Amino acid sequence: YTSTTTTQNYGPQDDDDDDDDHNNSEISDKTTARKRKAADKEEEKKRRKLEKEKNKRCTKEESIKEITVVLDPSLNVGKVARNTYALIQSLLAKDILVEVSDTPFEEYGIRWRRQKGSHSSFEENLLLMIHSYIIGAKLIAEGTLTEYINNVKKRHTTMTVCAVFEGVDVYIKRKNPVPPLITWDQAEAAFVEAQMELKCNIRSTWLGSETTEYLLRLTQAVAFAPYRPKSSFENFCAEAVRKRTSIASLGDVWLHQLVQISGVSENIASAIASHFPSLKSLLSVYTDKNKSVKEKELILAEIQIRTIFSSATEKTKKVGPTLSKRIYDVFNNDDP
């Protein structure tokens, strides 16, 4: 019989167990790190996808579906309601949503609400007031137009304020006008003062059709603004200019130049371009030494402008001496 004694050595065994625990811990940490990295990568992928969707180019037709034109209740009462009805019908014809607000926000005011998705809705920071010649003439005669616009801006501090005064020039040209009596020079001075001091865009329209056209274009501009490519001249310096992907015709460039002048609508610009198809052709008259300064100032005054009220009705008016002189001054004034 042989006796065998087995001796257990616990020291080395404990070291092996510690090594195994350490290795298992490292593997677990690496696995957790890989999972976290994969999750972060997936999250970043989702974020980029959302950002891409957010910045996705949208057509003008698609963007207009996001917009609702909101009218102050004051535009839907009394004599104003008839003009408002025509305006609403014109907007609806372009598939633009319109609603009259239950709560007054500014007398004769218009705002725009954007609906993105089923839950996201917000007001655009633009406020437009549409006033008749009666209010316009009163403010101009009393010299309180700038004060009025300033008070509106104080009530809507986050809004860009614009104003349309409809029919002021028609009122001024009446053969037997009713008080208050104003001149176009007074009106122009009041409009310029308000625009310069308050950075407020003021537009004088002839009649309802021109007001409606302006509102349609403004609504389209508001709708497409978030999707519009950045302007090559946004920083107003040569370094900001980027290569254009498309080139407008010289005729289009000339029209765009003209409508930058205060008081020149697209109808007026087109009428002028029909007589002077380029800037060069107009400057050739302005630099004609055989014509007096007075003749040059009034060279555009008699040009006829067509305004279409409906498919069966249209009227004409002239550019007029005041606007003709203003255009002359723009292209001939040495003061920058």
C-alpha positions in Angstrom: 0.0 0.0 0.0 1.4 3.3 -1.1 0.1 6.5 0.5 -0.2 9.5 -1.8 -0.5 13.0 -0.4 -2.0 15.7 -2.6 -0.9 19.2 -1.9 -3.1 22.1 -3.1 -1.3 25.3 -3.9 -3.9 28.1 -3.7 -1.5 31.0 -4.4 -1.0 30.5 -8.2 -4.6 29.5 -8.6 -5.8 32.8 -7.2 -3.5 34.7 -9.6 -5.1 32.8 -12.6 -8.6 33.7 -11.4 -7.6 37.4 -11.1 -6.2 37.3 -14.6 -9.4 35.8 -15.9 -11.5 38.4 -14.1 -9.3 41.1 -15.5 -9.5 39.7 -19.1 -13.3 39.4 -18.8 -13.6 43.0 -17.6 -11.5 44.2 -20.5 -13.6 42.3 -23.0 -16.8 43.7 -21.4 -15.4 47.3 -21.5 -14.4 46.8 -25.2 -17.9 45.4 -26.0 -19.6 48.3 -24.2 -17.3 50.8 -26.0 -18.1 49.2 -29.4 -21.8 49.3 -28.6 -21.6 52.9 -27.5 -19.6 53.9 -30.6 -22.1 52.1 -32.9 -25.0 53.9 -31.1 -23.3 57.2 -31.5 -22.7 56.5 -35.1 -26.3 55.6 -35.6 -27.4 58.7 -33.8 -25.1 60.9 -35.9 -26.6 59.2 -39.0 -30.1 60.0 -37.9 -29.1 63.6 -37.1 -27.5 64.1 -40.5 -30.6 62.6 -42.1 -32.9 65.0 -40.2 -30.6 67.9 -41.1 -30.7 66.9 -44.7 -34.5 66.7 -44.6 -34.6 70.1 -42.9 -32.4 71.7 -45.5 -34.0 69.9 -48.4 -34.7 72.2 -51.3 -38.3 72.9 -51.7 -40.0 74.3 -54.8 -42.1 77.5 -54.7 -45.2 75.4 -55.4 -44.4 73.1 -52.4 -43.5 75.9 -50.1 -46.8 77.8 -50.7 -48.6 74.8 -49.2 -47.0 75.5 -45.8 -48.4 79.1 -45.6 -51.7 80.4 -44.3 -52.5 84.1 -44.8 -54.1 85.4 -41.6 -56.3 88.5 -41.8 -57.1 90.9 -39.0 -60.9 90.9 -38.3 -61.0 94.6 -39.3 -60.5 93.6 -42.9 -63.7 91.7 -42.9 -66.2 94.4 -41.8 -67.9 97.4 -43.4 -66.9 98.7 -46.9 -63.5 97.1 -46.6 -65.0 93.6 -46.6 -65.9 93.8 -50.3 -62.3 94.5 -51.3 -61.1 91.8 -48.9 -63.4 89.3 -50.5 -61.8 89.9 -53.9 -58.4 89.7 -52.4 -59.3 86.3 -50.7 -60.6 84.9 -53.9 -57.4 85.8 -55.7 -55.3 84.0 -53.0 -57.6 81.0 -53.0 -57.2 80.8 -56.8 -53.5 80.3 -56.3 -54.1 77.5 -53.7 -53.1 79.8 -50.9 -54.9 79.2 -47.6 -56.6 82.2 -46.0 -58.3 82.7 -42.6 -59.7 85.6 -40.7 -58.3 85.7 -37.1 -60.7 85.5 -34.2 -58.5 87.9 -32.2 -57.6 91.4 -33.5 -53.8 91.9 -33.8 -53.4 95.1 -35.8 -56.1 97.1 -37.6 -56.1 96.2 -41.4 -53.2 93.9 -40.7 -52.0 90.7 -42.4 -49.7 88.0 -41.0 -48.4 84.7 -42.3 -48.4 81.4 -40.4 -46.2 78.5 -41.5 -47.3 74.9 -40.9 -44.5 72.3 -41.0 -45.7 68.8 -40.4 -48.7 68.0 -38.3 -47.4 69.6 -35.0 -45.0 72.4 -35.9 -46.7 75.8 -36.5 -45.3 79.3 -36.1 -45.9 82.9 -37.2 -43.5 84.5 -39.7 -42.0 87.8 -38.4 -43.7 90.0 -41.1 -46.7 92.3 -40.7 -48.4 94.1 -43.5 -51.0 96.8 -43.2 -53.3 97.6 -46.2 -54.8 101.1 -46.0 -57.1 103.0 -48.3 -56.3 106.4 -49.7 -58.6 108.0 -47.0 -56.3 106.9 -44.2 -53.2 107.5 -46.3 -54.2 111.1 -47.2 -55.0 111.9 -43.6 -51.7 110.7 -42.3 -49.8 112.5 -45.0 -51.7 115.8 -44.5 -51.2 115.7 -40.8 -47.6 114.7 -41.1 -48.1 111.7 -38.8 -47.3 108.8 -41.1 -43.8 108.1 -39.5 -45.3 108.4 -36.0 -48.1 105.9 -36.9 -45.6 103.4 -38.4 -43.4 103.8 -35.3 -46.3 103.0 -33.0 -47.1 99.9 -35.0 -43.5 98.8 -34.7 -43.6 99.3 -30.9 -46.6 97.0 -30.7 -44.9 94.3 -32.7 -41.3 94.6 -31.7 -40.3 91.2 -33.3 -42.0 91.9 -36.6 -40.8 93.5 -39.8 -43.5 96.1 -40.7 -44.7 96.9 -44.2 -47.5 99.1 -45.4 -49.5 99.5 -48.6 -51.5 102.6 -49.3 -54.0 102.0 -52.0 -55.2 104.6 -54.4 -53.3 107.6 -53.1 -52.1 108.7 -56.5 -55.6 108.3 -57.9 -57.0 110.5 -55.1 -54.4 113.2 -55.7 -55.2 113.3 -59.4 -59.0 113.7 -58.9 -60.5 116.8 -60.6 -62.6 117.6 -57.5 -60.7 116.1 -54.6 -62.2 116.2 -51.1 -60.2 117.3 -48.1 -57.6 116.6 -46.9 -55.8 118.0 -50.0 -52.3 116.6 -50.6 -49.8 116.7 -53.4 -47.7 113.8 -54.7 -44.6 115.5 -53.5 -46.0 115.6 -50.0 -46.9 111.9 -50.3 -43.5 110.9 -51.6 -41.7 112.9 -48.9 -43.8 111.2 -46.2 -43.2 107.7 -47.6 -39.4 108.3 -48.0 -39.2 109.7 -44.4 -40.9 106.7 -42.9 -38.8 104.2 -44.9 -35.5 105.9 -44.1 -36.1 106.5 -40.4 -37.9 103.3 -39.6 -36.6 100.8 -42.2 -40.2 100.2 -43.2 -41.2 99.1 -46.7 -44.0 101.3 -47.9 -45.7 100.8 -51.2 -48.3 103.0 -53.0 -50.6 101.0 -55.3 -52.9 102.4 -57.9 -56.0 100.2 -57.2 -57.1 96.9 -55.8 -55.7 94.8 -58.6 -52.1 96.0 -58.0 -52.5 95.5 -54.2 -53.6 92.0 -54.8 -50.7 91.3 -57.1 -48.3 92.7 -54.5 -49.8 90.5 -51.8 -49.6 87.4 -54.0 -45.9 88.0 -54.7 -45.2 88.9 -51.1 -46.9 85.6 -49.9 -44.8 83.6 -52.4 -41.6 85.3 -51.2 -42.5 84.6 -47.6 -43.3 80.9 -48.3 -40.0 80.3 -50.3 -37.7 82.4 -48.1 -36.3 79.5 -46.0 -35.5 77.5 -49.1 -34.1 80.3 -51.2 -30.4 79.9 -52.1 -28.2 82.6 -50.4 -27.7 85.7 -52.5 -24.4 86.2 -54.1 -24.4 89.7 -52.7 -25.6 89.0 -49.2 -22.5 90.4 -47.6 -22.3 93.4 -50.0 -18.7 92.9 -50.9 -16.8 91.6 -53.9 -15.5 88.6 -51.9 -19.1 87.4 -51.4 -19.8 86.9 -55.1 -20.2 83.3 -56.2 -20.4 82.0 -59.7 -23.9 82.0 -61.0 -25.3 78.7 -62.2 -27.8 80.5 -64.5 -27.6 83.7 -66.5 -30.6 86.0 -66.8 -31.2 87.9 -70.1 -30.1 91.5 -70.3 -33.8 92.4 -70.6 -34.5 90.8 -67.2 -31.5 92.5 -65.6 -32.8 95.9 -66.9 -36.2 95.2 -65.5 -34.7 94.2 -62.1 -32.7 97.4 -62.1 -35.8 99.6 -62.7 -38.0 98.0 -60.0 -35.3 98.8 -57.4 -36.3 102.4 -57.8 -39.0 103.6 -55.3 -42.4 103.7 -56.9 -41.5 101.6 -59.9 -43.6 98.4 -60.1 -43.2 95.6 -62.5 -45.9 97.0 -64.7 -44.2 100.4 -64.8 -40.8 98.8 -65.5 -42.2 96.8 -68.4 -43.8 99.9 -69.9 -40.5 101.8 -69.7 -38.6 98.8 -71.1 -40.9 98.8 -74.1 -39.7 102.3 -75.0 -36.1 101.9 -73.8 -35.2 98.2 -73.9 -31.8 98.7 -72.2 -30.1 101.1 -69.8 -27.8 102.2 -72.6 -30.8 103.3 -74.7 -32.1 105.4 -71.8 -28.7 106.9 -71.0 -28.3 107.9 -74.6 -31.3 110.3 -74.1 -30.1 111.5 -70.7 -26.7 112.4 -72.2 -28.1 114.1 -75.4 -26.6 117.6 -75.4 -29.4 118.8 -77.6 -32.0 118.3 -74.9 -32.5 120.4 -71.8 -32.4 119.0 -68.3 -36.2 119.6 -68.1 -36.8 117.6 -71.2 -34.6 114.7 -69.9 -36.4 114.7 -66.6 -39.8 114.4 -68.3 -38.8 112.0 -71.0 -40.7 109.1 -69.3 -43.7 111.0 -68.1 -46.1 110.2 -71.0 -45.4 106.5 -71.2 -48.6 104.6 -70.8 -48.9 101.8 -68.2 -51.6 99.1 -68.6 -53.3 97.8 -65.5 -55.6 94.7 -66.0 -58.5 94.4 -63.6 -60.0 91.3 -65.1 -59.9 89.3 -68.3 -62.3 91.8 -69.8 -61.3 95.1 -68.2 -58.1 97.1 -68.3 -57.1 100.7 -67.7 -54.1 102.8 -68.5 -52.2 105.5 -66.6 -49.0 107.4 -67.3 -45.7 107.2 -65.5 -46.1 110.9 -64.6 -43.6 113.7 -64.2 -42.7 113.0 -60.5 -41.6 109.4 -61.1 -40.0 110.3 -64.4 -37.9 112.9 -62.6 -37.0 110.5 -59.8 -35.7 107.9 -62.4 -33.7 110.6 -64.1 -32.2 111.6 -60.7 -31.2 108.0 -59.9 -29.2 107.7 -63.1 -27.7 111.2 -63.2 -27.2 112.3 -59.6 -23.6 112.5 -58.5 -24.5 112.1 -54.9 -24.0 108.3 -54.0 
